[in-house]
């Protein structure tokens, strides 16, 4: 769904060439992080007889920088 923002870059995720960053990497990765946090609230990621639909507000995220 993030392709709609920039379209396909037809290149590497971090930059067009090895060792070279995109000029807007800060924006790209900020948007990626924001989308990752919003996705469980809006996407139907769970389906069972007890629960179906977006996770909603009571979600715990464990994140690291690896």
Biopython code that builds the backbone (N, CA, C, O; Angstrom):
import numpy as np
from Bio.PDB.StructureBuilder import StructureBuilder

atoms = [
    (1, "UNK", "N", (0.805, -1.209, 0.000)),
    (1, "UNK", "CA", (0.000, 0.000, 0.000)),
    (1, "UNK", "C", (0.839, 1.260, 0.000)),
    (1, "UNK", "O", (0.331, 2.330, -0.335)),
    (2, "UNK", "N", (2.101, 1.168, 0.364)),
    (2, "UNK", "CA", (2.965, 2.352, 0.313)),
    (2, "UNK", "C", (3.425, 2.666, -1.104)),
    (2, "UNK", "O", (3.936, 3.758, -1.353)),
    (3, "UNK", "N", (3.256, 1.725, -2.048)),
    (3, "UNK", "CA", (3.605, 2.014, -3.436)),
    (3, "UNK", "C", (2.796, 3.179, -3.973)),
    (3, "UNK", "O", (3.251, 3.896, -4.864)),
    (4, "UNK", "N", (1.601, 3.372, -3.439)),
    (4, "UNK", "CA", (0.752, 4.462, -3.914)),
    (4, "UNK", "C", (1.340, 5.823, -3.577)),
    (4, "UNK", "O", (0.992, 6.818, -4.213)),
    (5, "UNK", "N", (2.223, 5.885, -2.588)),
    (5, "UNK", "CA", (2.837, 7.158, -2.207)),
    (5, "UNK", "C", (3.952, 7.525, -3.174)),
    (5, "UNK", "O", (3.975, 8.638, -3.700)),
    (6, "UNK", "N", (4.881, 6.594, -3.415)),
    (6, "UNK", "CA", (6.036, 6.892, -4.274)),
    (6, "UNK", "C", (6.059, 6.093, -5.563)),
    (6, "UNK", "O", (6.796, 6.439, -6.486)),
    (7, "UNK", "N", (5.277, 5.041, -5.645)),
    (7, "UNK", "CA", (5.412, 4.147, -6.782)),
    (7, "UNK", "C", (6.610, 3.240, -6.570)),
    (7, "UNK", "O", (7.344, 3.380, -5.592)),
    (8, "UNK", "N", (6.796, 2.335, -7.469)),
    (8, "UNK", "CA", (7.934, 1.419, -7.346)),
    (8, "UNK", "C", (9.222, 2.161, -7.676)),
    (8, "UNK", "O", (9.269, 2.945, -8.624)),
    (9, "UNK", "N", (10.252, 1.914, -6.902)),
    (9, "UNK", "CA", (11.535, 2.570, -7.147)),
    (9, "UNK", "C", (12.417, 1.741, -8.071)),
    (9, "UNK", "O", (13.433, 2.233, -8.562)),
    (10, "UNK", "N", (12.035, 0.473, -8.317)),
    (10, "UNK", "CA", (12.832, -0.428, -9.160)),
    (10, "UNK", "C", (14.291, -0.459, -8.742)),
    (10, "UNK", "O", (15.184, -0.525, -9.587)),
    (11, "UNK", "N", (14.530, -0.412, -7.452)),
    (11, "UNK", "CA", (15.896, -0.381, -6.962)),
    (11, "UNK", "C", (15.936, -0.985, -5.575)),
    (11, "UNK", "O", (14.981, -1.634, -5.148)),
    (12, "UNK", "N", (17.004, -0.782, -4.890)),
    (12, "UNK", "CA", (17.157, -1.278, -3.531)),
    (12, "UNK", "C", (16.318, -0.443, -2.566)),
    (12, "UNK", "O", (15.941, 0.686, -2.880)),
    (13, "UNK", "N", (16.029, -1.001, -1.392)),
    (13, "UNK", "CA", (15.175, -0.314, -0.427)),
    (13, "UNK", "C", (15.842, 0.921, 0.173)),
    (13, "UNK", "O", (15.163, 1.915, 0.431)),
    (14, "UNK", "N", (17.152, 0.882, 0.399)),
    (14, "UNK", "CA", (17.822, 1.983, 1.090)),
    (14, "UNK", "C", (18.323, 3.067, 0.151)),
    (14, "UNK", "O", (18.490, 4.212, 0.571)),
    (15, "UNK", "N", (18.562, 2.738, -1.088)),
    (15, "UNK", "CA", (19.082, 3.723, -2.027)),
    (15, "UNK", "C", (19.200, 3.144, -3.416)),
    (15, "UNK", "O", (19.103, 1.930, -3.593)),
    (16, "UNK", "N", (19.407, 3.994, -4.408)),
    (16, "UNK", "CA", (19.455, 3.527, -5.792)),
    (16, "UNK", "C", (20.664, 2.633, -6.086)),
    (16, "UNK", "O", (20.598, 1.759, -6.950)),
    (17, "UNK", "N", (21.762, 2.856, -5.367)),
    (17, "UNK", "CA", (22.972, 2.051, -5.549)),
    (17, "UNK", "C", (23.524, 1.668, -4.183)),
    (17, "UNK", "O", (23.229, 2.318, -3.179)),
    (18, "UNK", "N", (24.324, 0.615, -4.153)),
    (18, "UNK", "CA", (24.940, 0.199, -2.890)),
    (18, "UNK", "C", (25.763, 1.348, -2.317)),
    (18, "UNK", "O", (26.557, 1.964, -3.029)),
    (19, "UNK", "N", (25.575, 1.632, -1.044)),
    (19, "UNK", "CA", (26.322, 2.690, -0.376)),
    (19, "UNK", "C", (25.805, 4.091, -0.637)),
    (19, "UNK", "O", (26.431, 5.066, -0.221)),
    (20, "UNK", "N", (24.678, 4.209, -1.318)),
    (20, "UNK", "CA", (24.113, 5.525, -1.655)),
    (20, "UNK", "C", (22.670, 5.576, -1.158)),
    (20, "UNK", "O", (21.879, 4.686, -1.470)),
    (21, "UNK", "N", (22.322, 6.597, -0.397)),
    (21, "UNK", "CA", (20.972, 6.738, 0.142)),
    (21, "UNK", "C", (20.091, 7.555, -0.792)),
    (21, "UNK", "O", (20.579, 8.384, -1.560)),
    (22, "UNK", "N", (18.777, 7.307, -0.715)),
    (22, "UNK", "CA", (17.831, 8.223, -1.346)),
    (22, "UNK", "C", (17.869, 9.523, -0.557)),
    (22, "UNK", "O", (18.114, 9.503, 0.649)),
    (23, "UNK", "N", (17.636, 10.631, -1.202)),
    (23, "UNK", "CA", (17.674, 11.922, -0.518)),
    (23, "UNK", "C", (16.548, 12.070, 0.497)),
    (23, "UNK", "O", (16.665, 12.847, 1.444)),
    (24, "UNK", "N", (15.456, 11.329, 0.307)),
    (24, "UNK", "CA", (14.308, 11.439, 1.207)),
    (24, "UNK", "C", (14.154, 10.212, 2.107)),
    (24, "UNK", "O", (13.034, 9.887, 2.502)),
    (25, "UNK", "N", (15.250, 9.522, 2.443)),
    (25, "UNK", "CA", (15.169, 8.320, 3.279)),
    (25, "UNK", "C", (14.499, 8.580, 4.624)),
    (25, "UNK", "O", (13.755, 7.727, 5.110)),
    (26, "UNK", "N", (14.745, 9.734, 5.236)),
    (26, "UNK", "CA", (14.111, 10.030, 6.527)),
    (26, "UNK", "C", (12.595, 10.004, 6.388)),
    (26, "UNK", "O", (11.903, 9.456, 7.246)),
    (27, "UNK", "N", (12.076, 10.588, 5.323)),
    (27, "UNK", "CA", (10.636, 10.592, 5.087)),
    (27, "UNK", "C", (10.135, 9.190, 4.761)),
    (27, "UNK", "O", (9.095, 8.770, 5.269)),
    (28, "UNK", "N", (10.862, 8.469, 3.924)),
    (28, "UNK", "CA", (10.458, 7.116, 3.538)),
    (28, "UNK", "C", (10.325, 6.201, 4.758)),
    (28, "UNK", "O", (9.317, 5.510, 4.912)),
    (29, "UNK", "N", (11.336, 6.197, 5.617)),
    (29, "UNK", "CA", (11.307, 5.283, 6.755)),
    (29, "UNK", "C", (10.373, 5.763, 7.854)),
    (29, "UNK", "O", (9.828, 4.944, 8.594)),
    (30, "UNK", "N", (10.175, 7.066, 7.977)),
    (30, "UNK", "CA", (9.178, 7.585, 8.908)),
    (30, "UNK", "C", (7.786, 7.128, 8.484)),
    (30, "UNK", "O", (6.995, 6.680, 9.314)),
    (31, "UNK", "N", (7.490, 7.240, 7.200)),
    (31, "UNK", "CA", (6.191, 6.809, 6.697)),
    (31, "UNK", "C", (6.017, 5.302, 6.850)),
    (31, "UNK", "O", (4.933, 4.839, 7.203)),
    (32, "UNK", "N", (7.069, 4.534, 6.588)),
    (32, "UNK", "CA", (7.005, 3.083, 6.759)),
    (32, "UNK", "C", (6.679, 2.721, 8.203)),
    (32, "UNK", "O", (5.845, 1.849, 8.447)),
    (33, "UNK", "N", (7.327, 3.381, 9.164)),
    (33, "UNK", "CA", (7.067, 3.118, 10.585)),
    (33, "UNK", "C", (5.645, 3.505, 10.961)),
    (33, "UNK", "O", (4.971, 2.763, 11.676)),
    (34, "UNK", "N", (5.183, 4.653, 10.491)),
    (34, "UNK", "CA", (3.819, 5.087, 10.793)),
    (34, "UNK", "C", (2.797, 4.118, 10.202)),
    (34, "UNK", "O", (1.796, 3.803, 10.846)),
    (35, "UNK", "N", (3.045, 3.645, 8.980)),
    (35, "UNK", "CA", (2.135, 2.688, 8.351)),
    (35, "UNK", "C", (2.128, 1.362, 9.107)),
    (35, "UNK", "O", (1.074, 0.745, 9.259)),
    (36, "UNK", "N", (3.285, 0.920, 9.580)),
    (36, "UNK", "CA", (3.358, -0.333, 10.338)),
    (36, "UNK", "C", (2.571, -0.234, 11.636)),
    (36, "UNK", "O", (1.962, -1.213, 12.067)),
    (37, "UNK", "N", (2.577, 0.939, 12.261)),
    (37, "UNK", "CA", (1.813, 1.120, 13.493)),
    (37, "UNK", "C", (0.318, 1.242, 13.228)),
    (37, "UNK", "O", (-0.487, 0.841, 14.069)),
    (38, "UNK", "N", (-0.064, 1.778, 12.094)),
    (38, "UNK", "CA", (-1.478, 1.976, 11.771)),
    (38, "UNK", "C", (-2.126, 0.711, 11.203)),
    (38, "UNK", "O", (-3.331, 0.513, 11.359)),
    (39, "UNK", "N", (-1.345, -0.138, 10.551)),
    (39, "UNK", "CA", (-1.891, -1.308, 9.866)),
    (39, "UNK", "C", (-2.777, -2.193, 10.748)),
    (39, "UNK", "O", (-3.866, -2.556, 10.302)),
    (40, "UNK", "N", (-2.381, -2.561, 11.965)),
    (40, "UNK", "CA", (-3.249, -3.420, 12.782)),
    (40, "UNK", "C", (-4.577, -2.764, 13.154)),
    (40, "UNK", "O", (-5.539, -3.462, 13.475)),
    (41, "UNK", "N", (-4.641, -1.450, 13.114)),
    (41, "UNK", "CA", (-5.898, -0.765, 13.448)),
    (41, "UNK", "C", (-6.890, -0.780, 12.291)),
    (41, "UNK", "O", (-8.094, -0.649, 12.509)),
    (42, "UNK", "N", (-6.397, -0.940, 11.055)),
    (42, "UNK", "CA", (-7.290, -0.811, 9.907)),
    (42, "UNK", "C", (-7.398, -2.070, 9.054)),
    (42, "UNK", "O", (-8.365, -2.213, 8.305)),
    (43, "UNK", "N", (-6.441, -2.982, 9.143)),
    (43, "UNK", "CA", (-6.484, -4.193, 8.332)),
    (43, "UNK", "C", (-7.095, -5.349, 9.111)),
    (43, "UNK", "O", (-6.916, -5.447, 10.325)),
    (44, "UNK", "N", (-7.806, -6.211, 8.425)),
    (44, "UNK", "CA", (-8.378, -7.395, 9.051)),
    (44, "UNK", "C", (-7.286, -8.457, 9.144)),
    (44, "UNK", "O", (-7.102, -9.250, 8.221)),
    (45, "UNK", "N", (-6.565, -8.467, 10.262)),
    (45, "UNK", "CA", (-5.423, -9.357, 10.431)),
    (45, "UNK", "C", (-5.739, -10.585, 11.267)),
    (45, "UNK", "O", (-4.901, -11.481, 11.368)),
    (46, "UNK", "N", (-6.891, -10.654, 11.856)),
    (46, "UNK", "CA", (-7.229, -11.754, 12.742)),
    (46, "UNK", "C", (-8.634, -12.230, 12.406)),
    (46, "UNK", "O", (-9.529, -11.415, 12.181)),
    (47, "UNK", "N", (-8.828, -13.503, 12.371)),
    (47, "UNK", "CA", (-10.149, -14.036, 12.085)),
    (47, "UNK", "C", (-10.334, -15.331, 12.868)),
    (47, "UNK", "O", (-9.611, -16.304, 12.656)),
    (48, "UNK", "N", (-11.296, -15.333, 13.761)),
    (48, "UNK", "CA", (-11.636, -16.536, 14.514)),
    (48, "UNK", "C", (-13.112, -16.447, 14.875)),
    (48, "UNK", "O", (-13.776, -15.462, 14.551)),
    (49, "UNK", "N", (-13.616, -17.457, 15.534)),
    (49, "UNK", "CA", (-15.024, -17.400, 15.929)),
    (49, "UNK", "C", (-15.262, -16.373, 17.027)),
    (49, "UNK", "O", (-16.400, -15.952, 17.235)),
    (50, "UNK", "N", (-14.214, -15.962, 17.733)),
    (50, "UNK", "CA", (-14.339, -15.005, 18.823)),
    (50, "UNK", "C", (-14.024, -13.576, 18.413)),
    (50, "UNK", "O", (-14.481, -12.627, 19.051)),
    (51, "UNK", "N", (-13.248, -13.420, 17.352)),
    (51, "UNK", "CA", (-12.833, -12.075, 16.964)),
    (51, "UNK", "C", (-12.566, -12.037, 15.469)),
    (51, "UNK", "O", (-11.953, -12.954, 14.923)),
    (52, "UNK", "N", (-13.018, -10.991, 14.811)),
    (52, "UNK", "CA", (-12.716, -10.784, 13.407)),
    (52, "UNK", "C", (-12.716, -9.292, 13.139)),
    (52, "UNK", "O", (-13.654, -8.597, 13.528)),
    (53, "UNK", "N", (-11.704, -8.797, 12.494)),
    (53, "UNK", "CA", (-11.628, -7.382, 12.158)),
    (53, "UNK", "C", (-10.321, -6.780, 12.604)),
    (53, "UNK", "O", (-9.426, -7.496, 13.053)),
    (54, "UNK", "N", (-10.196, -5.469, 12.486)),
    (54, "UNK", "CA", (-8.978, -4.790, 12.929)),
    (54, "UNK", "C", (-8.766, -4.978, 14.427)),
    (54, "UNK", "O", (-9.728, -5.162, 15.172)),
    (55, "UNK", "N", (-7.526, -4.933, 14.865)),
    (55, "UNK", "CA", (-7.209, -5.135, 16.276)),
    (55, "UNK", "C", (-7.715, -4.009, 17.157)),
    (55, "UNK", "O", (-8.066, -4.251, 18.311)),
    (56, "UNK", "N", (-7.763, -2.784, 16.649)),
    (56, "UNK", "CA", (-8.286, -1.679, 17.445)),
    (56, "UNK", "C", (-7.244, -1.016, 18.316)),
    (56, "UNK", "O", (-6.065, -0.975, 17.966)),
    (57, "UNK", "N", (-7.679, -0.497, 19.453)),
    (57, "UNK", "CA", (-6.826, 0.327, 20.301)),
    (57, "UNK", "C", (-5.943, -0.475, 21.256)),
    (57, "UNK", "O", (-4.852, -0.013, 21.591)),
    (58, "UNK", "N", (-6.360, -1.634, 21.698)),
    (58, "UNK", "CA", (-5.619, -2.397, 22.706)),
    (58, "UNK", "C", (-4.590, -3.311, 22.061)),
    (58, "UNK", "O", (-4.744, -4.532, 22.055)),
    (59, "UNK", "N", (-3.548, -2.711, 21.523)),
    (59, "UNK", "CA", (-2.489, -3.453, 20.845)),
    (59, "UNK", "C", (-1.165, -3.079, 21.488)),
    (59, "UNK", "O", (-0.896, -1.905, 21.743)),
    (60, "UNK", "N", (-0.348, -4.075, 21.745)),
    (60, "UNK", "CA", (0.981, -3.840, 22.300)),
    (60, "UNK", "C", (2.006, -4.146, 21.221)),
    (60, "UNK", "O", (1.998, -5.233, 20.643)),
    (61, "UNK", "N", (2.882, -3.197, 20.951)),
    (61, "UNK", "CA", (3.951, -3.394, 19.978)),
    (61, "UNK", "C", (5.272, -3.506, 20.716)),
    (61, "UNK", "O", (5.557, -2.733, 21.630)),
    (62, "UNK", "N", (6.064, -4.467, 20.313)),
    (62, "UNK", "CA", (7.428, -4.581, 20.816)),
    (62, "UNK", "C", (8.327, -4.289, 19.622)),
    (62, "UNK", "O", (8.293, -5.000, 18.618)),
    (63, "UNK", "N", (9.119, -3.251, 19.740)),
    (63, "UNK", "CA", (9.959, -2.831, 18.613)),
    (63, "UNK", "C", (11.415, -2.772, 19.044)),
    (63, "UNK", "O", (11.733, -2.549, 20.212)),
    (64, "UNK", "N", (12.279, -2.976, 18.079)),
    (64, "UNK", "CA", (13.709, -2.833, 18.334)),
    (64, "UNK", "C", (14.363, -2.266, 17.086)),
    (64, "UNK", "O", (13.700, -2.067, 16.068)),
    (65, "UNK", "N", (15.639, -2.010, 17.161)),
    (65, "UNK", "CA", (16.321, -1.385, 16.030)),
    (65, "UNK", "C", (17.286, -2.327, 15.321)),
    (65, "UNK", "O", (18.302, -1.876, 14.793)),
    (66, "UNK", "N", (16.996, -3.611, 15.296)),
    (66, "UNK", "CA", (17.892, -4.523, 14.613)),
    (66, "UNK", "C", (17.667, -4.419, 13.133)),
    (66, "UNK", "O", (18.327, -5.112, 12.358)),
]
sb = StructureBuilder()
sb.init_structure("model")
sb.init_model(0)
sb.init_chain("A")
sb.init_seg("    ")
for serial, (resi, resn, name, xyz) in enumerate(atoms, 1):
    if name == "N":
        sb.init_residue(resn, " ", resi, " ")
    sb.init_atom(name, np.array(xyz, "f"), 0.0, 1.0, " ", f" {name:<3s}", serial, name[0])
structure = sb.get_structure()
